[in-house]
């Protein structure tokens, strides 16, 4: 879409000039929409989105299911390249919509820039493929999150806490039921006409990142972490995001992922230091580290 949109103006230069004429502050990454410079709170909040990756189950499941550890560097390069392409395309598509869509989109219509540009600029056959891509992206993310959430509830909670001797058939039924319940809750959230997709994604991104990110990182690099420390970090990080989100003004304008991540990290460290370490866990950590070091990978 950015390429097609630029062609409508005769190239990248004329397209940038049209955007600047319509909204001169959008091409400066260090200014807000009104032209004021970005403050420290806004800059930190934007950069903090990167912290959320460490706690996303549907993303981590891809790396956990990789063929071998030797394939991780290649997977990392592919993932980072693809994310750079898609996010750049999304930003440039939004910028292209500024001079092309008149009157400007308002309210929840702002999230339909891609759809409107597809309808405006592309042949109906090509437009149909692009619109189908939206549904494909939605289904890809939704089914990953539903399956990960269902398996986590079934295996990590139901079988280990509620029914240790549950049969495989019973676990299948519970897993399918949890998918239906989670999908129903998501449907109810989607009924709110004032809820923007980006706002919901940002909230969920902060919750997952703050709850699971520090525990995951410390489990990889700090052998002293204990199970109670991990649980404390998960609870503190998740609750911090929930409490911080509705607060406004001053430091509370900071993206809730930042305080959630920091407090979760502190909770993991404090509880683990106060807790009794598990010798078996330390031995397993050292053994895994030795195997990794012996593989010749940096």
N, C-alpha and C positions, 0 to 999 in steps of 0.2 A: 504493500500500500504506500509506503513512503516514496518508492521509486515511481509508481504511477502518479502519485500526487505531485511530485517534483516535475514530472513531464508535463503536467497541465500548465505549469508556469514557465516552461522552457528551460529548466535546469535547476540545480541546487541553489545557485546564487540568486536568481529571481525569486525562488520560493522562499529563501531566507529573508529577502527584502520585503516580501509580502507579509510574512509573519511579523517582522519587526514593525512594519507600518500599522498592522492591526493591533499588535500588543507588544510594545518595544521591550518590555522587561522579561519576556519569556525566554529569550535567547541568552540571558545572563544567568548562569547556574548559581550565582552567589547573591541573587536578589529575590525578594518575594514578589508576589503578583502585583502589589502596589508600588513596586520600585524600591522599597526599603531594603537595606542589606539584611541578609540572614543572620540572626543572632546565634549565640552559642547553643541555646536550647534546640533551635531548629536544625543546626548542623549536626549536633550529636544525635538527635532523633533520627535524621536521615541515615547517618552512618550505622546506627544501631540495628537497622534492618538486617545487616549481615549476620548478627548474632543469632537470629532466629533459625538459621539453617541447621544448627547443631541439635535442635530439638524437634525436628519435623519427622514423625514416624514414617509417613509415606515416602519421604526422600531417603531416610536412613535404611529403609527396607530394601531399597535398590542396591545399596552398597553391601548390605549384609547378605544378599542373595547372589553376590558376584561369584564367578567361576573359581577364582583363586585370588589370593592377596597380591600376586604379581600383576594382576590386571588393573589394580587400583590406580596407579599413575596414569594409565591411558584413559580410564574412565573419568578421572579428575579433569584431564585436558578436554575431553569431549563435553563433559557437563559444563565446565566454565565457558567454553567457546559457544555452546548452544544458548546458555543463559545470556551471554553478552549480546548475541544476535537477536534473541527474542525480546529482551528488555529494551534494547536500542530501537527495535522496530516499533514497540509499543509507544515509546516516548515520541519518536518521530511522527508516528501516525496521529498522536494527540496534537502535536504542533501543526501538522498539516491541516487538521480540522479547523484551526483558528481562522484562516482567511477563506477557506472553502465553504464552510457552513455558515450561512447567514439566513435568519438570525442565529446568534450563538446558542448552543444547547444549554439548558438550565435544569437544575434539580437532578433527578435520577437519570434524565436524558443525557447528562454529561458522560455517562459510561457507555453510550451507544455510538461513539465517534466512529469506530471501525465499521459498524453496521451501516451507518449513514453514508460513509465514504464508499463502501462497497456498492451500495445501491446507486450512488451518484456517478461513480467513475468507471465501473466495470461492466462488461457484457454480462447479460443474465446467466449464461452458462458458467462463466468464470465466477460470477458473484455467488452462485449456488454452491460451488466448491468451497469458497472462502467462508460462507455462512455455515456450511457443514463442519468446517474446521473448528468453529467456536463450540459446537456441540461435542465434537471429539475431545477437545481440551477439557471441557466440563466433565465429561464421562470418565476420562482418564484419571483426573484428580479425584473425583467423587468415589469411583470404585476402589481406588487405592486406599483412601482414607477409611472407607467403610470396612474393607477387608482387614486392614491393620487394626482398627478399633474393635471389630468383632472378634478377631483372633486373640487380641490382648485381653478383652473381657472374658472370653471363654477359657483360655488356657491359664492366664496369670491371676485371674480373680475367682471365677466360678470353680474351676477344677482344683485350684490350690487352696482356696479359702472355704468355699461353701460345700463342695462335693468332691472330695479327694478320690473317691472310687467311682466317679461317673463313667458310664460306658461310652464308647465311641459314638454310638447312635444318639445318646442323650446330648453329647457335646455338639453334634451336628445340629440338632434341634435348637439348642441354646444359641449357637452361632447364627443361625438363620433368623431367629427371633430378635437377636440384638441388632442385626442389620436393619430389620423392619423398624425397630424402635428408633435407631439413630437416624435413619432416613426420614422418619416422621418428624423428629425434632428439627432436622434441617429444613424440612418443608415449612414448619411453623415459623421458623426464623425468616424464611424467604417471603412470608406473607406481609411483613412489615413494609409499607410503601415508603417509609422514610429511611430505611436501611440501605446504604450503598454497599455494593459488593466489596469495594476496596476497604471500607470501614470494617466490615465483617471479617475480611481476610486479615487485615492488620491486627484486629483484636485476637483472632485465633492464632496468628503467627506469633504474637507476643506471649500468649498463654503457653503454647507448646515450647517456644524457645526458652522462656524463663524457667519453666518447670523442669524440663528434661535436659536442656543444654549443658548447664554446669555439671550435673551429675554424670553425664556422658563423658565430657572432657576430662573430668577428674578421675573417672574410672579408667581412662586410658593412660593418664600420665602421673597419677598419684596413688601409689599402692597402699597408702595409709587409710584411704577412704573406706568406711564401713557401710553396711546395709542401712543402719539407722541414719547415718549421715546422708545417704542418698535419698531416703524417704523424707527426711527433714527438708532437704533442698527442693524436692518436688513440691511439697506442700507449701513451703514459704514462697517459692517462685510463683506458683499458680495463684495463691491468695493475694500476693502483692499486686499482680496484674489486675485482678478483680477489684481490689480496693482503690487502686490508683486511677483506673480508667475514668470514673465519673468526676474526679477532682479537676478543677480548672484554675488557671491563674498562676503566674510566676513559675516556680520550679515544677508545678504540677502539669504544666504544658509539655513537659518532657515525655517522649514516647514511653509508655508503660513497660516496654521490654527492658529498658535500661535499669530502672530500680529493681524490677523483678529479677533480672539476671544477676545483678550485684548481690542482692540480699540472698538469693538462692545459693550463690557461690559461698557466701559467708556462712550460711546455715550448714551446708555440707561440711565445711572446714571445721566449724566450731563443734558440731555434734560428733564428727569423726575423731577429733582430738580428745574429746571428753569420753568417748566410747572405748571399749576394749577391742583392740584389733583382732581380726581372725587370722591365726597363723596359716591356715589352709589357703585363704585368699591370697596372702602375700606370697606363699610358695607357688601358687598357680600363676600369679602375675609375673614373678621372676622367671618361671619356666617359659611362659609365652614370650617374654622379652628376649630370653636366650635363643629361642627358636627363630624369632624375627631377626635378631642380630646375626645368627648363623646363616641366614638366607642370602646375605650379601647385599640386601637392599638398604639404602640410607634411611 
